[in-house]
Amino acid sequence: MEKHKPSDEMLEDLDNMLSKLNAMEILAKDEFQKGVIQILRALIQGQMHSVDEFSHMKKALDELLLQLFKVQNNTKS
């Protein structure tokens, strides 16, 4: 089973996709193509936001676990 990429690498890949979409938008010939590009841009930006939020949640969980261990150690003492 393949491991997930680190969040920094995922964000870099998504940013590269966003750059390609910007270039595609310049070359788009009709409104349909521009509409599809706008939808793809919204999806990519949403994915970038999700990766950022997951990173924040991971940090919060780590901090919560540290606090729980401190409380556990204090109650045992």
C-alpha atoms as one frame of an Amber mdcrd trajectory, in Angstrom:
protein
   0.000   0.000   0.000   1.347   3.389  -0.989   1.990   5.935   1.770   0.545
   9.420   1.613   2.787  12.257   0.567   3.850  14.772   3.214   1.584  17.822
   3.357   4.302  20.151   2.052   4.719  17.973  -1.022   0.960  17.767  -1.534
   0.631  21.545  -1.322   3.458  21.970  -3.814   1.749  19.580  -6.260  -1.567
  21.382  -5.856   0.123  24.749  -6.382   1.692  23.420  -9.594  -1.743  22.275
 -10.771  -3.119  25.714 -10.013  -0.370  27.292 -12.112  -1.205  24.974 -15.006
  -4.872  25.889 -14.715  -3.983  29.576 -14.889  -2.088  28.929 -18.113  -5.000
  26.874 -19.486  -7.413  29.699 -18.711  -5.397  32.058 -20.861  -5.627  29.612
 -23.768  -9.314  28.751 -23.231 -11.314  29.493 -26.360 -14.893  29.485 -25.096
 -16.998  29.967 -21.978 -17.394  26.218 -21.407 -13.641  25.710 -21.107 -13.340
  28.732 -18.814 -16.191  27.395 -16.666 -14.525  23.984 -16.321 -11.264  25.674
 -15.356 -13.049  27.743 -12.694 -14.577  24.575 -11.230 -11.196  22.832 -11.198
  -9.609  25.873  -9.563 -12.247  25.849  -6.806 -11.661  22.135  -6.200  -7.882
  22.541  -6.028  -8.133  25.525  -3.697 -10.539  23.568  -1.495  -8.096  20.668
  -1.376  -5.268  23.039  -0.426  -7.430  24.449   2.365  -8.248  20.926   3.574
  -4.549  19.993   3.722  -3.842  23.153   5.737  -6.742  22.489   8.101  -5.671
  18.880   8.609  -2.206  20.109   9.547  -3.725  22.480  12.136  -5.879  19.690
  13.551  -2.862  17.408  13.808  -0.966  20.049  15.785  -3.957  20.596  18.062
  -4.253  16.858  18.754  -0.541  16.664  19.539  -0.896  19.530  21.994  -3.955
  17.929  23.565  -2.093  14.642  24.049   0.814  16.452  25.687  -1.574  18.152
  28.100  -3.275  14.836  28.884   0.069  13.214  29.646   0.951  16.131  31.951
  -2.343  15.742  33.817  -1.845  11.981  34.045   1.676  12.407  35.420   0.471
  14.980  37.962  -2.314  12.712  39.208   0.106   9.785  39.641   2.510  11.908
  41.675
